[in-house]
């Protein structure tokens, strides 16, 4: 949630508030569409959160990462998307400096959490496919909860330090209608490595390895299917298929995330080369946060268990006694 540094003397000129040039009908339509996007984001991720929390069958290590991602997406939908969408429609930050500080801190924190949630999902799928027996024995739900908790704590600490040492809490100059933090050169480099180079390298490398391993598993399954095999081999084959399917779905999740967030980092990196337009940056920021809207639709499209959970939640069957024991995976 920062822009590449540019000439300090030109800041107010760049971020002056233009007069609204759209008709009242278009203006109202923009707000209605924005409200719909926020509602979809909040409700979709709330369904994921309730599903994983409520149904005991879904209390798996991998789903703890899915839950963490859904929580961060839910908070983005409730706390970050509304101000960004209003800012875009009004072409001006209208909430004042105090709320801007809170907005920057929460937005940067949740973006960092989401990036490392995706990185942890990549690590989880690689371990599950590369060494399934070790994964089953060593990676428990408790272990994954500790990793998720650590991710949130480290991200909060990092973003607080990032903004503190760049003057967000000590009266950094902001022009009317502006809500940006300008990082110094050292912190720009640190943030680039921490928020982009390191996690994205992990994601790309591990998912490349996951793809290679999945192809090997597919070949092994085909060979097993050509021979009569005992029950233990059938169980192994079923397990391999399940892990490959999980890797495929979560791979789609990761790919969509990369498509949504890459323009943000590319634009930030090129801030010194190309002319900086706040309208363009806000549109790119909206694309980043739209990933939080898309994720629940990915679950609904590829996970039959999520569709069953939605039906049970909407029909209020989750309120029945022992509903948490309902089999949603069959």
Secondary structure, DSSP 8 states (H G I E B T S, - for coil): --B----GGGHHHHT------S-HHHHHHHHHHHHHHHHHHHHHHHHHHHHHHH-GGG--HHHHHHHHHHHHHHHIIIIIHHHHHHHHHHTS--SHHHHHHHHHHHHHHHHHHHHHHHHHHHHHHHHHHH-HHHHHHH--HHHHHHHHHHHHHHHHHHHHHHHHTTTTTTT----TT----B--HHHHHHHHIIIIIHHHHHHHHHHHHHHHHHHHHHHHHHHHHTS---HHHHHHHHHHHHHHHHHHHHHHHHHHHHHHHHHHHHHHHGGGTS---HHHHHHHHHHHHHHHHHHHHHHHHH-HHHHHHHHHHHTTGGGSTTGGG-----
